[in-house]
Amino acid sequence: MKKILFFSLFMLLFITVACDQTLENELSNLPETNLNGDWTVSAYIDNNIIYGPFTVSTLMTPANESIVIKDNGEFWKFQTEAQLIDSNEGFATQSSVNQKSSLEAKINILDGSIVNNDSITFDIQFEDDETPYGFTYKIKGRRKQ
């Protein structure tokens, strides 16, 4: 009986150590990204500030193919997913559903980028604007410290 108990404990210890090493290897293989973060931004039309400052948050999706962008309800109350378009941390989306809209209004994000890990800029248009997609808002700012 003691041998069975000893063998069982040994196997449990072996499995635990093996799982920890596998998890560490998987975490170390994740790509480094500057896309996750909170940003203090303002909204502009034709270089004139129309709203801000407010917070925008970005978060990589688990598949690392897109990012979720949201304004935390401060500007337009939007949240959508944008596709990564190049290795230089650019992103964009066409006619993505605003996940915070009760009308399921759509959003366009154009020319999105994160520069030098400390600034973000993108153009955004809203279907539920006064004129659908009638205004292009330039959102730009810096990473929160």
C-alpha positions as CSV (number, residue, x, y, z in Angstrom):
1,M,0.0,0.0,0.0
2,K,2.9,2.4,0.9
3,K,4.4,1.7,-2.5
4,I,1.2,2.6,-4.3
5,L,0.8,5.8,-2.3
6,F,4.5,6.7,-2.9
7,F,4.2,6.0,-6.6
8,S,0.9,8.1,-6.9
9,L,2.5,11.0,-5.1
10,F,5.6,10.8,-7.3
11,M,3.4,10.8,-10.5
12,L,1.4,13.7,-9.2
13,L,4.6,15.7,-8.5
14,F,6.0,14.8,-12.0
15,I,2.8,15.9,-13.8
16,T,2.6,19.2,-11.8
17,V,6.2,20.1,-12.7
18,A,5.7,19.1,-16.4
19,C,2.6,21.3,-16.6
20,D,4.4,24.3,-15.0
21,Q,7.2,24.0,-17.5
22,T,4.8,23.8,-20.5
23,L,2.9,26.8,-19.3
24,E,6.1,28.8,-18.9
25,N,7.2,27.9,-22.4
26,E,3.9,28.9,-23.9
27,L,3.9,32.3,-22.1
28,S,7.5,33.0,-23.2
29,N,6.5,32.3,-26.9
30,L,3.8,34.9,-26.9
31,P,4.7,37.9,-29.2
32,E,5.6,41.1,-27.5
33,T,3.1,43.8,-28.3
34,N,2.6,47.5,-27.7
35,L,-1.0,47.3,-28.6
36,N,-2.4,46.7,-25.1
37,G,-3.0,49.7,-23.0
38,D,-4.9,52.7,-21.9
39,W,-4.5,56.0,-23.8
40,T,-5.4,59.6,-23.0
41,V,-6.7,61.0,-26.3
42,S,-8.7,63.8,-27.8
43,A,-11.1,63.9,-30.8
44,Y,-10.4,66.3,-33.7
45,I,-12.1,67.4,-36.8
46,D,-9.9,69.3,-39.3
47,N,-7.2,69.7,-36.6
48,N,-9.7,71.4,-34.3
49,I,-10.3,69.6,-30.9
50,I,-13.9,68.8,-30.5
51,Y,-13.8,66.6,-27.4
52,G,-11.3,65.5,-24.8
53,P,-9.3,64.4,-23.2
54,F,-10.8,61.0,-22.6
55,T,-9.6,57.4,-22.3
56,V,-9.4,54.8,-25.0
57,S,-8.4,51.2,-24.2
58,T,-6.9,48.7,-26.5
59,L,-6.5,44.9,-26.0
60,M,-5.2,42.2,-28.2
61,T,-7.6,39.3,-28.9
62,P,-6.4,35.8,-27.9
63,A,-5.6,34.9,-31.5
64,N,-3.4,38.0,-31.8
65,E,-5.0,38.9,-35.2
66,S,-7.0,41.9,-34.0
67,I,-7.5,44.3,-31.2
68,V,-10.5,45.5,-29.3
69,I,-10.8,49.3,-29.1
70,K,-13.2,51.0,-26.7
71,D,-13.7,54.5,-25.3
72,N,-15.1,53.4,-21.9
73,G,-18.3,55.4,-22.6
74,E,-16.6,58.8,-22.4
75,F,-16.8,60.0,-26.1
76,W,-19.2,58.0,-28.2
77,K,-19.7,54.9,-26.1
78,F,-18.1,52.5,-28.6
79,Q,-16.3,49.2,-28.6
80,T,-15.3,47.3,-31.7
81,E,-12.7,44.9,-33.0
82,A,-10.1,46.1,-35.6
83,Q,-7.9,43.8,-37.7
84,L,-4.2,44.2,-37.6
85,I,-3.0,45.3,-41.0
86,D,0.8,45.1,-40.8
87,S,3.7,44.3,-38.6
88,N,4.1,48.0,-37.6
89,E,1.2,47.9,-35.2
90,G,-1.4,49.3,-37.7
91,F,-5.1,48.5,-37.5
92,A,-8.3,49.2,-39.3
93,T,-11.9,48.0,-39.7
94,Q,-14.8,48.6,-42.1
95,S,-18.4,48.3,-41.0
96,S,-17.7,46.7,-37.6
97,V,-20.6,46.5,-35.2
98,N,-20.3,48.9,-32.2
99,Q,-20.7,46.4,-29.4
100,K,-21.9,49.1,-27.1
101,S,-24.7,50.4,-29.4
102,S,-28.3,49.2,-28.8
103,L,-28.9,49.8,-32.5
104,E,-25.9,47.7,-33.6
105,A,-24.6,50.7,-35.4
106,K,-21.4,50.2,-37.4
107,I,-18.0,51.8,-37.1
108,N,-15.2,52.4,-39.6
109,I,-11.6,52.8,-38.2
110,L,-9.1,54.0,-40.8
111,D,-5.3,54.5,-40.6
112,G,-4.9,53.3,-37.0
113,S,-1.4,53.0,-35.6
114,I,0.6,52.9,-32.4
115,V,3.9,54.7,-32.7
116,N,7.0,54.1,-30.6
117,N,4.9,52.4,-27.9
118,D,3.7,55.7,-26.6
119,S,1.2,57.3,-29.0
120,I,-1.9,56.2,-30.8
121,T,-3.8,57.7,-33.7
122,F,-6.7,56.6,-35.8
123,D,-9.6,58.0,-37.8
124,I,-13.1,56.8,-36.9
125,Q,-16.6,57.2,-38.5
126,F,-19.9,56.2,-37.0
127,E,-23.0,55.0,-38.7
128,D,-25.2,56.5,-36.0
129,D,-23.7,60.0,-36.5
130,E,-26.1,62.9,-37.6
131,T,-25.2,61.9,-41.1
132,P,-24.1,58.3,-41.2
133,Y,-20.4,58.2,-41.6
134,G,-20.6,61.9,-42.4
135,F,-17.7,63.0,-40.1
136,T,-14.3,61.6,-39.7
137,Y,-13.0,62.0,-36.2
138,K,-9.2,62.0,-35.7
139,I,-8.5,60.3,-32.4
140,K,-4.9,60.8,-31.1
141,G,-3.1,60.8,-27.9
142,R,-0.5,59.2,-25.6
143,R,-0.2,56.1,-23.4
144,K,-1.3,56.7,-19.8
145,Q,1.5,56.5,-17.4
